[in-house]
């Protein structure tokens, strides 16, 4: 295996690993449309 092939494999592995991590984070965040960080952040609260 040449150095070029090895580096390409490493880069592809890192990209796949990042894609898996993003998928896991999105799946575990759930949320259901609610904002957990700012629960009172809505257009209705601006109108008060």
Secondary structure, DSSP 8 states (H G I E B T S, - for coil): --HHHHHHHHHHHHHHHHHHHHHHHHHHH--TT--SS-TT-SHHHHT-
